Amino acid sequence: MELLCKIFGHKWVLIKPAPYQTFGNCFYRCKRCGKSQTMHKWQRVPNRCYDKCEVCGDMHYLPHEYKDGKCVRCGDPAPLPREKLSYEESMSNADEGIGSGGVRGGW
């Protein structure tokens, strides 16, 4: 059977999972050789930084790609650069908990 797949390619069939199985809804098995794998059919979602599978609805998150101050995919503004504190400034904030883990009020 594997020879047929090498010559003609796999013949994938979508397998519907039982409710207790965890491999998802995009699980395919070859009718010829029995090989199985997960194959999503990703579709770009306009104005969002993720793709969505047409079959099962799973989402594949993409990183923001900034150009000219905003993300080219979703339009979110680029984060402002953080102000770099001097050693003295960072140590003066340590009393408030900022320099020691960012927790105000302590634990």
C-alpha positions as CSV (number, residue, x, y, z in Angstrom):
1,M,0.0,0.0,0.0
2,E,2.8,2.4,0.7
3,L,4.0,1.9,-2.8
4,L,0.7,3.3,-4.1
5,C,1.1,6.4,-1.9
6,K,4.6,6.9,-3.3
7,I,3.4,6.7,-6.9
8,F,0.0,8.4,-6.7
9,G,0.2,10.3,-3.4
10,H,-1.9,9.9,-0.2
11,K,-5.6,9.7,-0.3
12,W,-6.5,11.7,2.8
13,V,-9.8,11.3,4.6
14,L,-11.0,13.6,7.4
15,I,-11.5,11.6,10.6
16,K,-14.2,12.9,13.0
17,P,-12.9,12.5,16.6
18,A,-14.9,11.0,19.4
19,P,-15.8,13.6,22.1
20,Y,-13.2,12.2,24.5
21,Q,-10.3,12.3,22.0
22,T,-8.0,15.3,22.1
23,F,-6.3,15.3,18.6
24,G,-8.7,17.9,17.2
25,N,-11.0,18.1,14.2
26,C,-8.4,18.4,11.5
27,F,-7.1,14.8,11.8
28,Y,-6.7,13.0,8.5
29,R,-5.8,9.4,7.7
30,C,-4.7,8.0,4.4
31,K,-7.1,5.4,3.0
32,R,-4.3,3.6,1.2
33,C,-1.5,3.3,3.8
34,G,-3.0,4.3,7.1
35,K,-0.7,7.2,7.8
36,S,-2.3,9.9,9.9
37,Q,-1.6,13.6,10.5
38,T,-3.2,16.9,11.4
39,M,-3.7,19.3,8.5
40,H,-5.3,22.6,9.0
41,K,-6.7,24.7,6.2
42,W,-5.6,28.2,7.3
43,Q,-7.5,31.2,6.1
44,R,-6.3,34.8,6.7
45,V,-8.7,36.8,8.9
46,P,-8.7,40.4,7.7
47,N,-7.6,43.1,10.2
48,R,-6.4,40.5,12.7
49,C,-3.1,39.0,13.7
50,Y,-4.2,35.4,13.4
51,D,-5.3,32.8,10.8
52,K,-8.3,30.6,11.4
53,C,-8.8,27.0,10.2
54,E,-11.7,26.6,7.9
55,V,-12.4,23.1,9.1
56,C,-12.1,23.2,12.9
57,G,-11.9,26.9,13.9
58,D,-8.5,26.6,15.5
59,M,-6.5,29.9,15.4
60,H,-2.8,30.3,14.6
61,Y,-1.6,33.6,16.1
62,L,0.9,35.7,14.2
63,P,3.3,38.3,15.7
64,H,2.7,41.9,15.0
65,E,4.7,43.3,12.0
66,Y,5.2,47.0,12.4
67,K,5.7,49.5,9.6
68,D,5.3,53.2,9.8
69,G,4.1,53.1,13.4
70,K,1.4,50.4,13.1
71,C,0.9,46.7,12.4
72,V,0.5,45.9,8.8
73,R,-1.9,43.0,9.6
74,C,-4.3,44.4,12.3
75,G,-3.5,48.2,12.4
76,D,-2.6,48.3,16.1
77,P,-0.2,51.1,16.9
78,A,3.4,50.3,17.6
79,P,4.4,50.3,21.3
80,L,6.2,53.4,22.4
81,P,9.8,52.9,23.3
82,R,10.4,52.5,27.0
83,E,12.3,55.2,28.9
84,K,15.6,53.9,30.2
85,L,16.1,54.7,33.9
86,S,19.4,55.5,35.4
87,Y,20.7,53.4,38.2
88,E,19.7,56.0,40.8
89,E,16.2,56.3,39.4
90,S,15.7,52.5,39.4
91,M,16.9,52.2,42.9
92,S,14.7,55.0,44.1
93,N,11.7,53.0,42.8
94,A,12.8,49.9,44.7
95,D,11.2,51.2,47.8
96,E,7.8,51.2,46.1
97,G,8.3,47.6,44.8
98,I,8.9,48.6,41.2
99,G,12.6,47.7,41.1
100,S,12.0,44.4,43.0
101,G,9.7,42.6,40.7
102,G,7.2,45.3,39.8
103,V,4.8,44.4,42.7
104,R,3.5,47.4,44.6
105,G,2.9,46.9,48.3
106,G,5.0,43.7,48.5
107,W,3.9,40.3,49.3
